């Protein structure tokens, strides 16, 4: 169950990172919005889940 919740939180982060209306919001703020307080931990978990860093995903939009 916890893996599912984390997966959903990561999906919300990915959605926000690719949202043009949120380009001025820092990656760390988007992560914190969805409960990832430690930016380094968020980056590692995000990369493990999606295969790309949050910054790479944002740049690809």
Secondary structure as the mmCIF struct_conf table of DSSP 4:
data_model
#
loop_
_struct_conf.conf_type_id
_struct_conf.id
_struct_conf.beg_label_comp_id
_struct_conf.beg_label_asym_id
_struct_conf.beg_label_seq_id
_struct_conf.end_label_comp_id
_struct_conf.end_label_asym_id
_struct_conf.end_label_seq_id
HELX_RH_AL_P HELX_RH_AL_P1 UNK A 2 UNK A 17
TURN_TY1_P TURN_TY1_P1 UNK A 18 UNK A 18
HELX_RH_3T_P HELX_RH_3T_P1 UNK A 20 UNK A 22
TURN_TY1_P TURN_TY1_P2 UNK A 23 UNK A 24
BEND BEND1 UNK A 25 UNK A 25
HELX_RH_AL_P HELX_RH_AL_P2 UNK A 27 UNK A 33
TURN_TY1_P TURN_TY1_P3 UNK A 34 UNK A 35
HELX_RH_AL_P HELX_RH_AL_P3 UNK A 39 UNK A 50
BEND BEND2 UNK A 51 UNK A 52
HELX_RH_AL_P HELX_RH_AL_P4 UNK A 54 UNK A 60
#
